[in-house]
Amino acid sequence: MSRRKSHSAKGPTQRQLRVGELVRHKLAEMLARGEIYDDVLASHVVTITEVRMSPDLRLATAYVMPLGGKDTEVVLAALARNSKYVRGEISQAVDLRVAPEVRFREDETFDEVTRIDRLLHSEKVRRDVEKRGDADND
């Protein structure tokens, strides 16, 4: 019987987190320095918010957000076009047996935060909070 632990239920390992952060830093550096030669990327400020590594470290999913959330699809397409170059640069910067394949996805957490913020400030929630406060004071 194998004693190997499954980390999927527990979340990422320390190694996955560390490698993901190294990859994120390298991607951010490449974008900031204009090292990825693409007209679309040259005309947009792009933030790499997070990089999640697969358990075997062969796949890196980079979550990106263009400044202002504009032209996301165009930016993702430009990053995808340049993924082979990016992979090569990451393989030199991060010491791994196999260079991870890099996939780019839109970071939707900003939209989710905005949605939750709107919900919390809605009239219905305000009324419910006030009712609860009145009941607690009785």
C-alpha positions in Angstrom: 0.0 0.0 0.0 1.4 3.4 -1.0 2.1 5.9 1.8 2.1 8.7 -0.7 -0.1 11.6 0.5 -2.7 13.2 -1.7 -2.4 16.9 -1.5 -5.5 17.8 -3.6 -7.8 17.8 -0.6 -5.3 19.7 1.5 -4.4 22.4 -1.1 -1.1 23.1 -2.7 2.2 22.0 -1.1 4.9 24.4 0.0 6.9 23.5 -3.0 4.0 24.3 -5.4 3.5 27.6 -3.7 7.2 28.5 -3.8 7.6 27.5 -7.5 4.4 29.3 -8.4 5.7 32.5 -6.7 9.0 32.2 -8.6 7.2 31.8 -11.9 4.9 34.8 -11.1 7.9 37.0 -10.3 9.6 36.0 -13.6 6.4 36.6 -15.6 5.9 40.0 -14.0 9.5 40.9 -14.6 9.3 39.9 -18.2 6.2 42.0 -18.7 7.5 45.0 -16.8 10.8 45.1 -18.9 9.0 44.5 -22.2 10.9 41.3 -22.8 7.9 39.7 -24.6 7.9 41.4 -28.0 4.2 41.8 -28.8 2.4 45.0 -29.8 -0.6 44.1 -27.7 1.5 43.5 -24.6 3.5 46.6 -25.3 0.4 48.7 -25.2 -1.1 47.2 -22.0 -0.1 47.1 -18.4 -0.7 43.5 -17.3 -0.7 42.3 -13.7 0.1 38.6 -12.9 -2.0 38.1 -9.8 -1.2 34.5 -9.1 0.4 31.4 -10.5 -0.9 28.0 -9.5 1.3 25.0 -10.1 0.1 21.4 -10.8 1.3 18.8 -8.3 3.9 17.5 -10.7 5.0 21.2 -11.5 4.6 20.6 -15.2 1.7 23.0 -15.6 1.6 26.6 -14.4 -1.7 28.5 -14.6 -1.0 32.2 -14.5 -3.9 34.5 -13.6 -3.7 37.8 -15.3 -5.5 41.1 -15.2 -4.9 44.0 -17.7 -5.0 47.5 -16.0 -8.6 48.5 -15.8 -9.8 45.1 -16.8 -10.0 46.2 -20.4 -9.1 44.1 -23.5 -8.7 40.9 -21.4 -9.3 38.5 -24.3 -6.9 40.3 -26.6 -4.2 40.3 -23.8 -4.8 36.6 -23.1 -4.5 35.8 -26.8 -1.2 37.7 -27.0 0.2 35.8 -24.0 -0.9 32.5 -25.4 0.9 33.4 -28.7 4.1 33.9 -26.8 3.8 31.0 -24.4 6.6 29.0 -25.9 9.0 31.9 -25.5 7.8 32.5 -21.9 8.3 28.8 -21.1 11.9 29.0 -22.3 12.6 32.0 -20.2 11.0 30.5 -17.1 13.0 27.3 -17.6 16.2 29.3 -17.4 15.0 31.3 -14.3 13.5 28.5 -12.3 15.5 25.4 -11.6 13.2 22.5 -12.5 13.7 19.2 -14.2 11.0 20.0 -16.7 10.0 23.5 -17.8 6.3 24.0 -17.0 3.8 24.6 -19.7 2.3 28.0 -19.0 -1.4 28.7 -19.4 -2.9 32.1 -19.0 -6.4 32.7 -17.5 -8.3 35.8 -16.6 -8.3 36.6 -12.9 -11.9 36.9 -12.0 -11.4 37.6 -8.3 -11.7 41.4 -8.9 -15.2 40.9 -10.4 -16.2 38.6 -7.5 -15.0 41.2 -4.9 -17.0 43.9 -6.6 -20.1 41.7 -6.7 -19.8 40.9 -3.0 -19.2 44.5 -2.1 -22.3 45.6 -4.1 -24.3 42.9 -2.3 -23.1 43.9 1.1 -24.0 47.5 0.5 -27.4 46.7 -1.0 -30.6 48.0 0.7 -31.8 44.5 1.5 -28.7 43.6 3.4 -28.7 46.9 5.2 -32.3 46.4 6.4 -31.5 42.8 7.6 -28.5 44.1 9.6 -30.6 46.9 11.1 -33.3 44.4 12.0 -30.8 42.1 13.7 -29.3 45.0 15.6 -32.7 46.0 16.8 -33.4 42.4 17.9 -30.1 42.2 19.8 -30.9 45.4 21.7 -34.1 44.0 23.1 
